[in-house]
Amino acid sequence: MSAHQPLTWHPVPVNAAVNIRWWLLHRDSLTQLIQQRCSKFWVDPVFQSLAPACTDELVMMNLRDSELALVREVYLYCNDTPVVFAHSVVARKHLQGAWRGLSRLGNRSLGTLLFTNPLIKRAEFGYKQLNIHHPLFKRACQRLQAPPLSLWARRSLFMLQGQPILVTEVFLPAILRLKI
């Protein structure tokens, strides 16, 4: 990981513009919010495998540097445009426990699972303006024709039976074209 990448995520999106702040601060299901604003919502899975977590995820997930976790990455589409890049991490040991159904999600939204189970509790958000030095920025920009200098992201832990899954949502520029 680059030495230029600060690891800090913040409890408030301090410098976020008003138009992105609404999306960042909303606590409801992002999937549902997007679905309400699109004639066609769909999930495009681009990566799901045992892989190392990002450096800034290790402590939150109680993972060692070399420990593999299930990493899932998808784009959320509104009509034909990607509006969110979502990245989730769950410790390998929890794949036999609370999160055993994750590997079978396919092109279904993780958000649907997280917000329909009343036993799943969400922790507070962390916010970060990602740039070229963060690996999630690079991966989120793969579907963008003209990548911006930075993208806002939020992340939070969801707990089920004492077992966490970390979900990071990177907001792509097209999210701002959706009515709030």
RAPEUR-V577312 format. One record per residue. N is the residue number from 0. PSI is psi in radians with two decimals (none if undefined). OMEGA is omega in whole degrees, -180 to 180 (999 if undefined). D_LAST is the distance of its C-alpha to the last C-alpha in Angstrom with 2 decimals. Layout:
BEGIN
n/psi/omega/d_last
N/PSI/OMEGA/D_LAST
N/PSI/OMEGA/D_LAST
END
This chain:
BEGIN
n/psi/omega/d_last
0/2.47/-177/36.02
1/2.49/177/36.00
2/-0.27/-179/37.19
3/-0.13/-174/34.41
4/1.81/175/31.76
5/2.47/-176/31.07
6/-0.13/-172/30.51
7/2.24/168/28.55
8/2.55/-171/25.11
9/2.65/-180/23.81
10/-0.20/180/22.59
11/2.43/177/19.95
12/1.29/-168/17.98
13/-0.90/-174/20.04
14/0.22/-177/19.52
15/2.39/176/15.92
16/2.71/-177/14.06
17/-0.72/-175/11.32
18/-0.51/177/8.70
19/-0.45/-178/9.97
20/-0.68/180/10.89
21/-0.81/-180/7.72
22/-0.75/-178/8.32
23/-0.70/-173/11.98
24/-0.23/-178/12.37
25/2.23/-176/10.76
26/-0.17/179/14.05
27/3.08/179/13.37
28/2.11/177/14.21
29/-0.67/177/12.26
30/-0.85/-178/14.02
31/-0.70/179/12.77
32/-0.73/180/9.03
33/-0.75/180/9.82
34/-0.65/-180/12.28
35/-0.29/-175/10.11
36/0.14/-176/8.44
37/2.57/173/11.95
38/-0.45/179/15.28
39/1.96/176/17.10
40/2.40/175/16.27
41/2.77/-178/19.22
42/2.25/178/20.71
43/1.74/178/23.30
44/2.29/-180/25.69
45/-0.32/180/27.41
46/2.32/171/29.52
47/1.98/-177/30.98
48/2.90/169/34.24
49/2.20/-176/36.21
50/2.88/175/35.66
51/2.55/174/35.70
52/2.87/174/32.62
53/2.67/-179/31.34
54/-0.72/-177/33.40
55/0.07/177/30.67
56/-0.29/-172/30.26
57/-0.89/-177/33.95
58/-0.80/-180/34.32
59/-0.62/-176/31.24
60/0.04/-179/32.53
61/0.83/-179/36.16
62/2.59/173/37.20
63/2.82/-179/40.10
64/-0.81/-173/39.87
65/0.01/-177/41.47
66/2.34/179/40.06
67/2.57/177/38.09
68/2.85/173/34.98
69/2.09/179/32.96
70/2.23/178/30.22
71/2.31/179/27.59
72/2.32/-179/25.15
73/2.77/168/22.71
74/2.38/172/20.01
75/2.20/-176/16.98
76/2.46/168/16.47
77/1.96/-173/13.97
78/-2.05/-178/16.60
79/0.31/-174/19.01
80/2.24/175/16.99
81/2.28/-179/16.99
82/-0.37/179/13.72
83/2.45/169/15.27
84/2.12/-178/18.92
85/2.39/-176/20.00
86/2.18/178/23.42
87/2.60/-178/25.26
88/2.26/174/28.74
89/2.37/-179/31.13
90/2.49/-178/34.76
91/-0.71/-177/37.29
92/-0.34/-180/39.15
93/-0.02/179/36.18
94/-0.32/176/35.99
95/-0.13/-177/38.89
96/-2.16/-173/37.36
97/-0.60/-173/33.97
98/0.45/-176/32.12
99/-0.43/-179/34.76
100/-0.10/-176/32.47
101/-0.67/-175/30.24
102/-0.20/-179/32.54
103/0.24/-178/32.08
104/-0.64/-179/28.29
105/-2.21/-179/28.59
106/0.34/174/25.46
107/2.65/-178/23.90
108/2.30/173/21.00
109/-0.63/180/22.27
110/-0.64/179/19.15
111/-0.77/177/20.38
112/-0.81/-175/23.70
113/-0.60/-175/22.50
114/-0.01/177/20.40
115/-0.18/179/22.96
116/1.94/-177/25.94
117/-0.24/179/26.29
118/-0.27/-179/28.87
119/2.22/-180/26.48
120/2.42/-179/25.38
121/2.37/175/22.88
122/-3.13/179/24.00
123/2.75/178/22.15
124/2.68/163/20.08
125/2.55/-176/21.67
126/2.60/179/19.86
127/2.46/172/21.36
128/1.86/-176/20.87
129/2.56/175/22.87
130/-2.99/-174/25.24
131/-0.37/-178/28.10
132/-0.13/180/30.20
133/2.30/-177/28.15
134/-0.53/179/28.91
135/-0.52/176/25.40
136/-0.83/-178/24.22
137/-0.75/-178/26.94
138/-0.66/179/26.18
139/-0.59/-176/22.41
140/-0.10/-177/23.29
141/-0.45/-180/25.74
142/0.08/-177/23.45
143/2.35/179/22.24
144/-0.65/180/24.37
145/1.52/-178/23.87
146/2.40/177/23.16
147/3.09/178/21.72
148/-0.46/179/23.80
149/2.83/177/21.59
150/2.44/176/18.66
151/2.50/177/16.96
152/2.71/172/17.81
153/2.70/177/17.92
154/2.70/177/20.60
155/2.71/175/22.02
156/2.44/169/25.06
157/2.34/-178/25.12
158/2.38/174/28.52
159/2.11/-179/30.50
160/0.67/178/34.16
161/0.14/-178/34.22
162/2.22/-175/33.21
163/2.66/164/30.18
164/2.35/180/27.84
165/2.18/-179/25.83
166/2.16/176/22.43
167/2.30/179/20.92
168/2.10/179/17.58
169/2.12/-175/17.49
170/2.07/-180/14.26
171/2.73/-175/15.26
172/-0.59/-177/14.35
173/-0.29/178/12.77
174/-0.51/-177/9.80
175/-0.26/178/8.63
176/-0.16/179/9.00
177/2.44/-178/6.41
178/2.35/177/3.81
179/none/999/0.00
END
